[in-house]
Amino acid sequence: MNLFHSFATKLGHILAVYGVWGLFSISFLDSSFVPLPVFNDLALILLASQHPSRAPFYALGSTAGSVLGCYVLFVLSRRGGKYLWRKATPRAVARAERWLERNDFVALLVASLLPPPAPLKVFVLTAGILQVNSLHFVAAMLIGRGLRFAADAWLGARYGAQAEAYLKANLVWASLTAVALVVGVTVVYRAWRRWQNRQGALPPVN
């Protein structure tokens, strides 16, 4: 395992040299078959700090790679790939199923915003097994991953090398804050929809 981690880290460092395409490749590998936790965030911040004018392109490359990597796993699991979640614990799978059955879009959006060791791949694979709507899946990944990498790019372009230290110290809190906002908006929206439905069910006043 240590040998594989060392290889993956060296591969990530090599790919980071290639700018947008390197970030695309790192994010694709991390979201699919070769785990590179947090490395894509750090590489994005580093490149954005070196070339602030290219920061939006770096964020787009990272987002596209991550979404495509997640989608590959999603499609494989939809086609019967239960063997892909051998490393997932039964508790993590059961929790992902409960969340996805309640609201697949919000569950996937929250999972895509959380930092490692949050089990994003477990949610992706479970979403495929449960035959979650493909459009819901892609939209949630685009928004979640897009917000995360846009924040990384902004930090790198705005604060330079200091952004890397900030990310290492505050990634968990920043991610939890984003998740809290998503959950809060969802709760308010659902309450508003219930109120609208009740209003529509009331008889007209003479």
Secondary structure as UniProt FT lines:
FT   HELIX           2..16
FT   TURN            17..18
FT   HELIX           19..31
FT   TURN            32..33
FT   TURN            37..38
FT   HELIX           39..50
FT   HELIX           52..54
FT   HELIX           55..78
FT   TURN            79..80
FT   HELIX           82..85
FT   TURN            86..87
FT   HELIX           90..102
FT   HELIX           104..113
FT   TURN            116..117
FT   HELIX           120..129
FT   TURN            130..131
FT   HELIX           134..159
FT   TURN            160..161
FT   HELIX           162..201
//
